[in-house]
Structures are given as C-alpha cells and as structure tokens.
Amino acid sequence: MASVGSVLLCTLLFSAPAPAEDSVDLPLGWEVGQRLQYEIVKSSRKTRGDQVAAKPTTRTDLEIEVLRADSDGYLIAWTQGETRFDDPQMAAQPMVQRMANITRGLRVLLEIDSEANVAGVENWQELKETVGKFIATISDELKISGIDPGMLSKITAQLASMYATREQIEMMCTREPRMFFLVLGGSFSASEPSEYQDRLPNPFGGEPFPSRAAFVLKEVDRQSQRATIAWTQTLDPQHARRIMEKSLKDLAARVGGPVPQGDVLESMMVEDTAEFVVDLSSGWLDRLSHKRLVSTGTVTQEDVLAIARKPADSR
C-alpha cells in the first residue's frame, strides 16, 4: 500500500498547473474556398481641453474568402457588408446611413505572401475607379446639405489628391487588413519580445513615418487552442512632426488651402497598442483589439478598432 507521503506527492504533481509556454509558432495552411465571417467595430473619441467629442460606434460585417493558395502565398477577397450604428438616432438618418454604407460590397483582392504579409492589391485599378465614384457621391450629398460651393470644391480636390496613385489606393484599402494579418504565421516569445523598426505609409503621400514596435507572447491556452499576442508601436515624435508638417503644407499647396502654423504639431505623439487572439487549430485570427492614440498640443484622439469572428461561422 502506498504511503501517505507518496500519495501526497502524486496529488501535487498531477494537480499542479502546467508551466506557461514561452514561445509559439502560429500555423499557416489556409485552403482555397474557405469563407470566414467577422464583425468590425469602430469607435473614436476626441478630447480638446475639457471638451470631449465622440463619434458613434459602428459595426460592419466582413467576409474573408481564400481565392488562391500556392507556394508564393494567397489571394484573399476582403469584402465589407452592411454598416450599422449603435446609436438609434444616427441609424434613423438616411444621409448618414448612405454615407456609412458607401463602401458596402466593396471587394478588395489582397495579395498575401507566404509569410502572411499584405504584399499588395490585385484589383487596385478597379478600386481607383470606384473611389472616384465614391468622391462624386460624397460631393452630391454635400451639395444637398447646402455646403458652400467654395468649401465643397476644396474638399473634393483634397479627397482626389489623397487617392490619386496606386500606393495611396493600396494604403487606403489595406489599413485594416494589415492589422488583421499582422501576427498571422509568426513566431513569438514570452521572455524575448520581438522588437523591430518600421516605416508607416503617409496618408498624404509624403515621406513615411519611422516607428519602433514590439510583439510579445502573453498566453498559450492549449485547451481552447488559442494564443494571445500583444503589440505596441510608437512614432519618433521629432521625425513625425517634421514629416506631418511638410505633408500638410504640400497638401495645402495642391488644393489651395491654408498652410498650417509651425507650432500646430509641436507636441505630436502617436502610440499604438493591440492584442491578437489566434486560433492555433486553423491559423486564423479569432479576434483583435487595436487602439491608436494621437496627441497634438491640447488635442487627443483615440481610435479603437475591434475585429471578431462571428460565433455562427463554420470552421
């Protein structure tokens, strides 16, 4: 018969929690024909001194479909569906609904390389033509609202200048996909964060912004087959301020608008934080939450993006 000591030792050994995993390799192996359903949730909050202005929260359906898979990577169709407002008053305004759903049904064909990086947009020319139609629709809506013709002309000229090149179209269409695919297929450690330098695209078409970023593995749950990775990113304030000032001046020169004052961006700061939960059995993202904080002088803006796989989605 086993002694009390041996029984106690066995009990302790088998009841003790398993040691936390220090590293994880996220699998890739998506198959042609896979379709996944997600929901995109966006919110924004701007603070100017004591004044706080928050944009209404929106929820947009998203479908992801694998169209091609080979040794070079994947072709992924990213299609946004209907956008809904949490605020019933906003949802009841027809013009607001039309503007919010202007990209409904837009199908972006993403070129994803073998390491799950967004390499480009296959149908960028088609999307450029579509953006032109969007700008025309926005112009018509603003005319109906009674906007000053001179202001309308400046707005449409500014929009056209922001979406004039392939690089600008691809940047516009891949902002959320790049965040979605950011960690997929990667290898991460809990004890050694993966630090790197990057250059972020400039939405005004100028010099990109230098940044420093890092990934760290937070948790691996083998029971649920989920891995959680945290990500942070900051821009160099001095370089960001210089680049932004030049970009705004160049934009003002192109559209004939006022040139920003030199001290407007004196204390510019941009910080990103995000958390990704990945399904280890499929290699697909389960959910992500991303927050970007932009501070300029006394003005702070916080933009929050969340993307979550719908529970009814077939796996």
GUDODREN-966758 format. One record per residue: residue number from 1; residue in three letters; x, y, z of N, C-alpha, C in turn. Coordinates in steps of 0.1 Angstrom, whole numbers. Each point is the difference from the previous one (the first is absolute). Layout:
<nodes>
<node NUM 'ALA' <X Y Z> <X Y Z> <X Y Z>>;
...
</nodes>
This chain:
<nodes>
<node 1 'MET' <9 -12 0> <-9 12 0> <9 12 0>>;
<node 2 'ALA' <-4 10 -8> <8 13 -1> <0 7 12>>;
<node 3 'SER' <11 7 4> <1 8 12> <-8 13 -2>>;
<node 4 'VAL' <-3 6 11> <-7 13 -1> <9 10 -7>>;
<node 5 'GLY' <13 0 2> <9 9 -7> <0 -1 -15>>;
<node 6 'SER' <0 -13 -5> <0 -2 -14> <-13 4 -6>>;
<node 7 'VAL' <-11 -3 7> <-13 5 -5> <-1 15 -1>>;
<node 8 'LEU' <5 7 10> <0 14 0> <9 6 -11>>;
<node 9 'LEU' <12 -7 -3> <9 5 -11> <-7 -2 -13>>;
<node 10 'CYS' <-7 -11 -2> <-7 -2 -13> <-11 10 -2>>;
<node 11 'THR' <-7 3 11> <-11 10 -1> <5 13 -4>>;
<node 12 'LEU' <11 4 6> <6 13 -3> <5 1 -15>>;
<node 13 'LEU' <6 -11 -4> <6 -1 -14> <-11 2 -10>>;
<node 14 'PHE' <-11 -8 2> <-11 0 -10> <-9 12 0>>;
<node 15 'SER' <-1 6 12> <-9 12 1> <7 13 -2>>;
<node 16 'ALA' <13 0 -1> <8 13 -2> <-3 5 -14>>;
<node 17 'PRO' <-1 13 -2> <-3 5 -14> <12 -2 -9>>;
<node 18 'ALA' <-3 -2 -12> <11 -2 -10> <8 13 -2>>;
<node 19 'PRO' <13 -1 -1> <8 12 -2> <-4 8 -12>>;
<node 20 'ALA' <0 13 1> <-4 8 -11> <10 -2 -12>>;
<node 21 'GLU' <-6 0 -12> <9 -2 -12> <7 13 -3>>;
<node 22 'ASP' <13 -1 -3> <8 12 -3> <-1 5 -14>>;
<node 23 'SER' <-3 -9 -9> <0 4 -14> <-11 -7 -8>>;
<node 24 'VAL' <-4 5 -12> <-10 -6 -8> <3 3 -15>>;
<node 25 'ASP' <-3 -9 -8> <1 2 -15> <-15 -1 -5>>;
<node 26 'LEU' <-5 11 -6> <-13 0 -5> <-1 -7 -13>>;
<node 27 'PRO' <-9 -9 -2> <0 -8 -13> <-6 8 -12>>;
<node 28 'LEU' <5 -4 -12> <-6 5 -12> <-4 -12 -8>>;
<node 29 'GLY' <-11 0 -7> <-4 -11 -8> <-15 2 -4>>;
<node 30 'TRP' <-3 12 -4> <-14 3 -4> <-3 -7 -13>>;
<node 31 'GLU' <-12 -3 -2> <-4 -8 -12> <-10 8 -9>>;
<node 32 'VAL' <2 -3 -13> <-9 7 -9> <-14 -3 2>>;
<node 33 'GLY' <-9 10 0> <-14 -2 2> <-4 3 15>>;
<node 34 'GLN' <9 1 9> <-3 4 13> <-7 14 1>>;
<node 35 'ARG' <-11 1 7> <-7 13 2> <-2 2 15>>;
<node 36 'LEU' <4 11 5> <-1 3 14> <-8 13 1>>;
<node 37 'GLN' <-8 0 11> <-9 12 3> <5 7 12>>;
<node 38 'TYR' <2 13 -1> <4 8 12> <-9 13 1>>;
<node 39 'GLU' <2 6 11> <-6 13 3> <11 11 3>>;
<node 40 'ILE' <-1 11 -6> <10 11 3> <-8 10 8>>;
<node 41 'VAL' <6 4 11> <-6 10 9> <10 12 1>>;
<node 42 'LYS' <-5 12 -3> <8 12 1> <-6 11 9>>;
<node 43 'SER' <9 6 7> <-5 12 9> <12 10 0>>;
<node 44 'SER' <-4 12 3> <10 11 0> <-4 10 10>>;
<node 45 'ARG' <10 6 7> <-2 10 10> <11 11 0>>;
<node 46 'LYS' <-5 12 -1> <10 11 -1> <-2 9 12>>;
<node 47 'THR' <11 4 6> <0 9 12> <8 12 -4>>;
<node 48 'ARG' <-6 12 2> <6 13 -2> <-1 8 13>>;
<node 49 'GLY' <10 0 8> <-1 6 13> <-10 -7 9>>;
<node 50 'ASP' <-11 7 4> <-10 -6 8> <-12 -6 -8>>;
<node 51 'GLN' <1 3 -13> <-11 -5 -9> <3 -13 -6>>;
<node 52 'VAL' <-11 -9 0> <2 -13 -5> <-11 -3 -11>>;
<node 53 'ALA' <4 -4 -11> <-9 -3 -11> <3 -15 -4>>;
<node 54 'ALA' <-11 -8 0> <1 -14 -4> <-8 -3 -12>>;
<node 55 'LYS' <6 -7 -10> <-7 -4 -12> <-8 -13 4>>;
<node 56 'PRO' <-12 -1 -7> <-8 -12 3> <7 -13 -3>>;
<node 57 'THR' <-2 -10 7> <6 -14 -2> <-7 -6 -12>>;
<node 58 'THR' <8 -6 -9> <-6 -7 -12> <4 -14 0>>;
<node 59 'ARG' <-8 -8 -6> <2 -15 -1> <-2 -4 -15>>;
<node 60 'THR' <11 -6 -5> <0 -3 -14> <2 -15 -2>>;
<node 61 'ASP' <-8 -7 -9> <2 -14 -3> <13 -1 -9>>;
<node 62 'LEU' <7 -11 1> <12 -2 -8> <0 -15 -4>>;
<node 63 'GLU' <2 -3 -12> <3 -13 -5> <14 -1 -6>>;
<node 64 'ILE' <7 -11 4> <13 -3 -6> <-1 -13 -7>>;
<node 65 'GLU' <5 0 -12> <0 -13 -8> <14 -2 -6>>;
<node 66 'VAL' <4 -13 0> <13 -4 -6> <-3 -4 -14>>;
<node 67 'LEU' <6 8 -10> <-2 -2 -14> <11 -8 -6>>;
<node 68 'ARG' <12 2 5> <12 -7 -5> <9 -3 11>>;
<node 69 'ALA' <7 -12 0> <10 -4 9> <11 -8 -7>>;
<node 70 'ASP' <12 5 1> <11 -8 -6> <13 4 7>>;
<node 71 'SER' <11 -4 -5> <13 2 7> <4 14 1>>;
<node 72 'ASP' <-6 9 -8> <3 14 0> <-8 8 10>>;
<node 73 'GLY' <-11 -7 5> <-9 7 9> <-15 -2 -3>>;
<node 74 'TYR' <-7 10 2> <-15 -1 -1> <-6 12 -7>>;
<node 75 'LEU' <-12 -2 -6> <-8 11 -4> <-13 0 8>>;
<node 76 'ILE' <-2 10 7> <-11 1 10> <-10 11 -4>>;
<node 77 'ALA' <-13 -4 -1> <-11 10 -2> <-4 6 13>>;
<node 78 'TRP' <1 13 2> <-5 7 12> <-12 8 -4>>;
<node 79 'THR' <-12 -4 5> <-12 7 -4> <-8 5 12>>;
<node 80 'GLN' <-2 13 0> <-8 6 11> <-14 0 -3>>;
<node 81 'GLY' <-9 -3 10> <-14 0 -2> <-6 12 6>>;
<node 82 'GLU' <-12 -2 6> <-8 12 5> <7 6 13>>;
<node 83 'THR' <-1 13 1> <5 7 12> <-12 5 8>>;
<node 84 'ARG' <0 -3 13> <-11 4 9> <5 9 11>>;
<node 85 'PHE' <-9 8 5> <3 9 11> <-6 -5 13>>;
<node 86 'ASP' <8 1 11> <-5 -3 13> <-10 10 5>>;
<node 87 'ASP' <1 13 -5> <-8 11 4> <-13 0 -9>>;
<node 88 'PRO' <-12 -2 6> <-12 -1 -9> <-3 13 -7>>;
<node 89 'GLN' <4 12 5> <-2 12 -6> <8 1 -13>>;
<node 90 'MET' <13 -4 0> <8 0 -11> <-5 -10 -11>>;
<node 91 'ALA' <-5 -12 5> <-5 -10 -9> <-12 4 -7>>;
<node 92 'ALA' <-8 10 6> <-12 5 -6> <2 11 -11>>;
<node 93 'GLN' <12 4 -2> <3 11 -10> <4 -6 -13>>;
<node 94 'PRO' <-8 2 -10> <2 -6 -14> <14 4 -5>>;
<node 95 'MET' <3 13 0> <13 4 -5> <12 -6 7>>;
<node 96 'VAL' <-1 -1 13> <11 -6 8> <1 -15 -4>>;
<node 97 'GLN' <-11 -7 -2> <0 -14 -4> <7 -2 -14>>;
<node 98 'ARG' <-4 9 -9> <6 -1 -14> <15 2 1>>;
<node 99 'MET' <4 10 7> <15 3 1> <7 -11 7>>;
<node 100 'ALA' <-6 -6 10> <7 -11 8> <1 -12 -9>>;
<node 101 'ASN' <-9 -2 -9> <0 -13 -8> <5 3 -14>>;
<node 102 'ILE' <7 10 -2> <5 3 -13> <10 -10 -6>>;
<node 103 'THR' <6 -7 9> <10 -11 -4> <-6 -14 2>>;
<node 104 'ARG' <-13 -1 2> <-7 -13 2> <2 -8 -13>>;
<node 105 'GLY' <4 -12 1> <2 -9 -11> <13 2 -7>>;
<node 106 'LEU' <9 9 5> <13 2 -7> <9 -12 3>>;
<node 107 'ARG' <5 -6 -11> <7 -12 0> <15 3 -3>>;
<node 108 'VAL' <8 -1 10> <15 3 -1> <7 -14 -2>>;
<node 109 'LEU' <8 -1 -10> <7 -13 -2> <14 2 5>>;
<node 110 'LEU' <3 -5 12> <13 1 7> <10 -10 -5>>;
<node 111 'GLU' <12 5 -3> <11 -9 -3> <8 -3 13>>;
<node 112 'ILE' <-1 -12 5> <7 -3 13> <11 -9 -4>>;
<node 113 'ASP' <13 3 5> <11 -8 -3> <0 -13 9>>;
<node 114 'SER' <11 -8 -2> <0 -13 7> <2 1 15>>;
<node 115 'GLU' <4 13 5> <1 2 14> <-12 8 6>>;
<node 116 'ALA' <-11 1 -8> <-12 7 4> <1 15 1>>;
<node 117 'ASN' <10 6 -7> <1 14 -1> <-9 5 -12>>;
<node 118 'VAL' <-6 11 2> <-8 6 -11> <10 7 -10>>;
<node 119 'ALA' <0 -6 -12> <10 4 -10> <-5 10 -10>>;
<node 120 'GLY' <-14 1 -1> <-6 9 -10> <-14 -3 -2>>;
<node 121 'VAL' <-6 7 -10> <-14 -1 -3> <-1 -3 -15>>;
<node 122 'GLU' <-5 -12 -3> <0 -4 -14> <-9 9 -9>>;
<node 123 'ASN' <-12 4 5> <-10 7 -8> <0 15 4>>;
<node 124 'TRP' <12 6 2> <1 14 4> <-5 10 -10>>;
<node 125 'GLN' <1 -3 -13> <-5 9 -11> <-15 0 1>>;
<node 126 'GLU' <-6 -11 2> <-15 0 1> <-4 8 12>>;
<node 127 'LEU' <7 -2 11> <-3 7 12> <2 15 -1>>;
<node 128 'LYS' <10 4 -8> <2 15 -2> <-12 6 -7>>;
<node 129 'GLU' <-5 -7 -10> <-12 5 -7> <-12 0 10>>;
<node 130 'THR' <-1 -10 8> <-11 0 10> <1 12 10>>;
<node 131 'VAL' <13 3 4> <2 11 9> <-5 13 -7>>;
<node 132 'GLY' <3 2 -13> <-5 11 -7> <-15 2 1>>;
<node 133 'LYS' <-7 -11 -1> <-15 0 1> <-4 4 15>>;
<node 134 'PHE' <8 -5 9> <-3 3 14> <1 15 3>>;
<node 135 'ILE' <11 6 -6> <2 14 2> <-11 8 -7>>;
<node 136 'ALA' <-5 -4 -11> <-11 6 -7> <-13 -1 8>>;
<node 137 'THR' <-2 -11 7> <-12 -2 8> <1 9 13>>;
<node 138 'ILE' <12 1 6> <2 8 11> <-3 15 -4>>;
<node 139 'SER' <5 4 -11> <-2 14 -5> <-15 2 -2>>;
<node 140 'ASP' <-7 -9 -6> <-15 2 -1> <-7 1 13>>;
<node 141 'GLU' <4 -8 9> <-6 0 14> <2 14 7>>;
<node 142 'LEU' <13 5 -2> <3 12 6> <-7 12 -6>>;
<node 143 'LYS' <-2 -1 -14> <-8 10 -6> <-14 1 5>>;
<node 144 'ILE' <-6 -12 2> <-14 -1 5> <0 6 14>>;
<node 145 'SER' <10 -1 8> <1 5 14> <1 15 0>>;
<node 146 'GLY' <3 7 -12> <1 14 0> <14 6 3>>;
<node 147 'ILE' <10 -8 -2> <14 4 3> <4 12 -10>>;
<node 148 'ASP' <8 9 5> <6 10 -8> <7 -6 -12>>;
<node 149 'PRO' <-3 5 -13> <7 -6 -12> <15 1 1>>;
<node 150 'GLY' <5 11 5> <15 1 1> <6 -10 9>>;
<node 151 'MET' <-7 -3 12> <5 -10 9> <-2 -14 -6>>;
<node 152 'LEU' <-11 -2 -7> <-2 -13 -7> <11 -3 -10>>;
<node 153 'SER' <4 10 -8> <11 -1 -9> <13 -4 6>>;
<node 154 'LYS' <3 6 12> <12 -3 7> <0 -14 6>>;
<node 155 'ILE' <-12 -5 5> <-1 -13 5> <2 -11 -10>>;
<node 156 'THR' <-7 2 -12> <1 -10 -10> <15 0 -6>>;
<node 157 'ALA' <6 11 -1> <14 1 -5> <9 -7 9>>;
<node 158 'GLN' <-2 2 14> <8 -7 10> <-1 -15 -1>>;
<node 159 'LEU' <-13 -5 -1> <-2 -14 -1> <6 -6 -12>>;
<node 160 'ALA' <-2 7 -11> <6 -5 -13> <15 -1 1>>;
<node 161 'SER' <7 9 7> <14 0 1> <5 -11 9>>;
<node 162 'MET' <-8 -4 10> <4 -10 9> <-2 -15 -6>>;
<node 163 'TYR' <-7 -1 -11> <-2 -13 -6> <3 0 -15>>;
<node 164 'ALA' <11 6 -3> <4 2 -14> <9 -11 -5>>;
<node 165 'THR' <8 -7 8> <10 -9 -4> <-3 -14 5>>;
<node 166 'ARG' <7 -10 -6> <-1 -14 4> <4 -1 15>>;
<node 167 'GLU' <10 6 4> <5 -1 14> <-11 5 9>>;
<node 168 'GLN' <-6 11 -3> <-11 6 8> <-12 -9 1>>;
<node 169 'ILE' <-4 -6 -12> <-11 -9 0> <2 -12 8>>;
<node 170 'GLU' <12 -6 -1> <4 -12 7> <0 3 15>>;
<node 171 'MET' <5 12 4> <1 3 14> <-14 2 6>>;
<node 172 'MET' <-9 6 -8> <-14 2 5> <-7 -14 2>>;
<node 173 'CYS' <2 -9 -10> <-7 -13 0> <6 -10 9>>;
<node 174 'THR' <13 2 5> <6 -10 8> <3 4 15>>;
<node 175 'ARG' <-6 11 4> <3 5 13> <-5 -10 11>>;
<node 176 'GLU' <-13 -5 -2> <-5 -10 10> <5 -14 -3>>;
<node 177 'PRO' <1 -4 -13> <6 -13 -3> <15 -2 6>>;
<node 178 'ARG' <8 11 -1> <13 -1 5> <0 -3 16>>;
<node 179 'MET' <-9 6 6> <-1 -3 15> <-5 -14 2>>;
<node 180 'PHE' <-10 -4 -8> <-6 -14 1> <11 -10 -2>>;
<node 181 'PHE' <9 1 -10> <10 -10 -3> <13 2 7>>;
<node 182 'LEU' <1 10 9> <13 4 6> <8 -11 7>>;
<node 183 'VAL' <-7 -9 7> <7 -10 8> <-1 -14 -6>>;
<node 184 'LEU' <-9 -2 -10> <-3 -13 -5> <12 -6 -7>>;
<node 185 'GLY' <3 -12 3> <12 -7 -5> <13 3 7>>;
<node 186 'GLY' <-1 8 10> <13 4 7> <4 -9 12>>;
<node 187 'SER' <12 2 5> <5 -7 12> <2 10 11>>;
<node 188 'PHE' <-4 -3 12> <0 10 11> <5 -6 13>>;
<node 189 'SER' <6 8 8> <6 -5 13> <-6 9 11>>;
<node 190 'ALA' <-1 -6 12> <-4 7 12> <12 6 7>>;
<node 191 'SER' <11 -6 -1> <12 5 7> <8 10 -8>>;
<node 192 'GLU' <-1 -1 -13> <8 9 -9> <-9 7 -10>>;
<node 193 'PRO' <-5 12 3> <-8 7 -9> <7 2 -14>>;
<node 194 'SER' <-8 -1 -11> <5 3 -13> <-1 14 -3>>;
<node 195 'GLU' <12 7 0> <0 15 -2> <5 2 -15>>;
<node 196 'TYR' <-6 10 -6> <4 3 -13> <-3 15 -4>>;
<node 197 'GLN' <7 5 -10> <-3 13 -5> <-8 -1 -13>>;
<node 198 'ASP' <-9 10 -2> <-8 0 -12> <-2 14 -6>>;
<node 199 'ARG' <-6 1 -12> <-3 12 -6> <-14 0 -4>>;
<node 200 'LEU' <-9 8 6> <-14 0 -2> <-4 9 -12>>;
<node 201 'PRO' <-9 -5 -9> <-4 8 -11> <-6 14 4>>;
<node 202 'ASN' <3 10 -8> <-6 13 3> <-13 2 -8>>;
<node 203 'PRO' <-11 2 7> <-13 1 -7> <0 12 -9>>;
<node 204 'PHE' <9 10 1> <0 11 -9> <10 -2 -12>>;
<node 205 'GLY' <6 -12 -1> <8 -3 -11> <15 5 2>>;
<node 206 'GLY' <4 5 11> <13 5 2> <9 -11 6>>;
<node 207 'GLU' <11 5 6> <10 -9 6> <-7 -9 11>>;
<node 208 'PRO' <3 -13 1> <-5 -8 10> <5 3 14>>;
<node 209 'PHE' <-7 -5 10> <3 4 14> <8 -12 6>>;
<node 210 'PRO' <12 3 5> <8 -10 8> <-7 -4 13>>;
<node 211 'SER' <1 -13 3> <-7 -4 12> <9 -11 7>>;
<node 212 'ARG' <-3 -3 13> <6 -11 7> <-12 -8 6>>;
<node 213 'ALA' <1 -13 -2> <-11 -9 4> <5 -12 7>>;
<node 214 'ALA' <-9 -8 7> <4 -12 6> <-12 -9 2>>;
<node 215 'PHE' <3 -13 -1> <-10 -11 3> <4 -7 12>>;
<node 216 'VAL' <-9 -5 8> <3 -9 11> <-11 -10 2>>;
<node 217 'LEU' <3 -13 2> <-10 -10 3> <-5 1 14>>;
<node 218 'LYS' <-13 2 1> <-7 1 13> <-4 -13 6>>;
<node 219 'GLU' <-6 -9 -9> <-5 -12 5> <-2 -10 -11>>;
<node 220 'VAL' <1 -13 4> <-4 -11 -9> <-9 -9 8>>;
<node 221 'ASP' <-12 -2 -5> <-10 -8 7> <-2 -12 -9>>;
<node 222 'ARG' <6 -12 3> <-1 -12 -8> <-14 -6 1>>;
<node 223 'GLN' <-8 3 10> <-13 -6 2> <-10 7 -11>>;
<node 224 'SER' <1 13 -1> <-8 7 -10> <6 1 -13>>;
<node 225 'GLN' <13 -3 -1> <8 1 -12> <1 15 -4>>;
<node 226 'ARG' <3 8 9> <1 15 -3> <14 5 6>>;
<node 227 'ALA' <6 9 -8> <12 7 4> <-3 15 0>>;
<node 228 'THR' <5 7 10> <-3 15 1> <14 7 -1>>;
<node 229 'ILE' <0 9 -10> <12 8 -2> <-3 15 2>>;
<node 230 'ALA' <9 7 7> <-1 14 1> <10 8 -9>>;
<node 231 'TRP' <-4 12 -4> <8 7 -9> <-1 15 4>>;
<node 232 'THR' <12 7 -1> <1 14 3> <8 7 -12>>;
<node 233 'GLN' <-3 12 -2> <7 8 -10> <0 15 3>>;
<node 234 'THR' <11 6 -2> <1 15 2> <7 6 -11>>;
<node 235 'LEU' <-4 12 -4> <8 8 -10> <10 9 7>>;
<node 236 'ASP' <11 2 -7> <9 10 5> <-6 14 -1>>;
<node 237 'PRO' <-2 7 12> <-8 12 0> <7 11 -9>>;
<node 238 'GLN' <13 1 0> <7 10 -7> <-2 -2 -15>>;
<node 239 'HIS' <3 -12 -5> <-2 -3 -14> <-15 1 -4>>;
<node 240 'ALA' <-9 -5 8> <-14 0 -3> <-5 15 -2>>;
<node 241 'ARG' <5 8 9> <-5 14 -1> <6 7 -13>>;
<node 242 'ARG' <12 -3 -3> <6 6 -12> <-7 -5 -13>>;
<node 243 'ILE' <-2 -13 0> <-6 -6 -12> <-15 5 -2>>;
<node 244 'MET' <-7 1 11> <-14 4 0> <-1 14 -4>>;
<node 245 'GLU' <8 9 5> <0 14 -4> <2 2 -15>>;
<node 246 'LYS' <10 -7 -5> <3 1 -14> <-12 -6 -9>>;
<node 247 'SER' <-5 -11 5> <-11 -6 -8> <-12 9 0>>;
<node 248 'LEU' <-4 7 11> <-11 9 0> <2 12 -8>>;
<node 249 'LYS' <13 5 0> <3 12 -8> <-1 -4 -15>>;
<node 250 'ASP' <5 -12 -4> <-1 -4 -14> <-15 -2 -4>>;
<node 251 'LEU' <-8 -6 9> <-14 -2 -3> <-7 14 -2>>;
<node 252 'ALA' <3 9 9> <-6 14 -1> <4 6 -13>>;
<node 253 'ALA' <12 -2 -5> <5 6 -12> <-8 -6 -12>>;
<node 254 'ARG' <-3 -13 1> <-6 -7 -11> <-15 4 -1>>;
<node 255 'VAL' <-7 2 11> <-14 3 0> <-3 14 2>>;
<node 256 'GLY' <10 9 2> <-3 14 2> <-5 4 14>>;
<node 257 'GLY' <3 -9 10> <-5 3 13> <10 7 9>>;
<node 258 'PRO' <-4 4 12> <9 7 9> <12 -9 4>>;
<node 259 'VAL' <12 6 2> <12 -7 5> <-1 -1 15>>;
<node 260 'PRO' <2 -12 6> <-1 -1 15> <11 8 6>>;
<node 261 'GLN' <-2 5 12> <10 8 8> <11 -10 4>>;
<node 262 'GLY' <12 6 2> <11 -8 4> <-1 -7 13>>;
<node 263 'ASP' <-8 6 10> <0 -6 13> <-12 -9 2>>;
<node 264 'VAL' <-8 -3 -11> <-12 -8 1> <4 -14 5>>;
<node 265 'LEU' <11 -6 -5> <3 -13 2> <12 -1 10>>;
<node 266 'GLU' <2 10 8> <12 1 9> <2 -12 9>>;
<node 267 'SER' <-11 -5 5> <1 -11 10> <-7 -13 -6>>;
<node 268 'MET' <1 -3 -12> <-7 -11 -6> <6 -14 5>>;
<node 269 'MET' <-10 -9 4> <4 -13 5> <-10 -10 -5>>;
<node 270 'VAL' <5 -12 -5> <-9 -10 -5> <4 -13 7>>;
<node 271 'GLU' <-9 -7 6> <2 -13 6> <-10 -10 -4>>;
<node 272 'ASP' <4 -12 -3> <-9 -12 -3> <2 -11 10>>;
<node 273 'THR' <-11 -6 4> <0 -12 8> <-11 -9 -6>>;
<node 274 'ALA' <3 -13 0> <-9 -10 -5> <2 -13 7>>;
<node 275 'GLU' <-11 -8 -1> <0 -14 5> <-6 -9 -10>>;
<node 276 'PHE' <6 -11 -3> <-5 -9 -10> <-2 -14 6>>;
<node 277 'VAL' <-11 -6 -3> <-3 -14 5> <-1 -9 -13>>;
<node 278 'VAL' <9 -10 -1> <0 -8 -12> <-4 -14 3>>;
<node 279 'ASP' <-8 -6 -9> <-4 -14 1> <11 -9 -5>>;
<node 280 'LEU' <7 -7 9> <11 -9 -4> <-4 -12 -9>>;
<node 281 'SER' <-12 -3 0> <-4 -12 -8> <-2 4 -14>>;
<node 282 'SER' <-3 12 -3> <-2 5 -14> <10 10 -5>>;
<node 283 'GLY' <6 7 9> <9 11 -4> <-7 13 -3>>;
<node 284 'TRP' <-13 1 2> <-7 12 -3> <-2 8 13>>;
<node 285 'LEU' <-1 13 -2> <-3 9 11> <-13 -3 6>>;
<node 286 'ASP' <-1 0 14> <-12 -2 7> <-6 14 3>>;
<node 287 'ARG' <9 9 5> <-5 13 3> <13 9 2>>;
<node 288 'LEU' <-2 13 -2> <10 10 3> <-6 13 5>>;
<node 289 'SER' <7 7 8> <-4 13 5> <12 9 -2>>;
<node 290 'HIS' <-2 12 -7> <11 9 -3> <-4 14 4>>;
<node 291 'LYS' <9 7 7> <-3 14 4> <12 9 -4>>;
<node 292 'ARG' <-4 10 -7> <10 10 -4> <-2 13 7>>;
<node 293 'LEU' <10 6 6> <-1 12 8> <8 11 -7>>;
<node 294 'VAL' <-6 10 -5> <7 11 -7> <-2 13 9>>;
<node 295 'SER' <11 6 4> <0 12 8> <8 11 -7>>;
<node 296 'THR' <-7 12 -1> <7 12 -6> <-4 12 8>>;
<node 297 'GLY' <9 5 7> <-3 11 9> <-10 -4 11>>;
<node 298 'THR' <-11 7 0> <-11 -2 10> <-11 -10 -6>>;
<node 299 'VAL' <2 -5 -12> <-10 -8 -7> <5 -15 0>>;
<node 300 'THR' <-8 -9 5> <3 -14 0> <-12 -8 -6>>;
<node 301 'GLN' <4 -9 -9> <-10 -8 -7> <3 -15 2>>;
<node 302 'GLU' <-10 -7 4> <2 -15 3> <-10 -7 -10>>;
<node 303 'ASP' <6 -8 -9> <-7 -8 -9> <1 -15 4>>;
<node 304 'VAL' <-11 -7 1> <-1 -14 4> <-5 -8 -11>>;
<node 305 'LEU' <7 -11 -4> <-5 -10 -10> <0 -13 7>>;
<node 306 'ALA' <-11 -7 -2> <-1 -14 5> <-6 -9 -12>>;
<node 307 'ILE' <6 -11 -2> <-5 -10 -10> <-1 -13 7>>;
<node 308 'ALA' <-12 -6 -1> <-2 -13 7> <-8 -10 -10>>;
<node 309 'ARG' <4 -12 1> <-6 -10 -8> <-14 -3 5>>;
<node 310 'LYS' <-10 -1 -8> <-13 -3 4> <-2 -14 5>>;
<node 311 'PRO' <-6 -2 11> <-1 -14 6> <-8 -10 -9>>;
<node 312 'ALA' <-9 5 -9> <-7 -9 -8> <8 -4 -12>>;
<node 313 'ASP' <12 5 -2> <8 -3 -12> <4 -14 0>>;
<node 314 'SER' <-1 -7 -11> <4 -14 -1> <15 -1 -1>>;
<node 315 'ARG' <6 -10 7> <15 -1 1> <5 -12 -8>>;
</nodes>
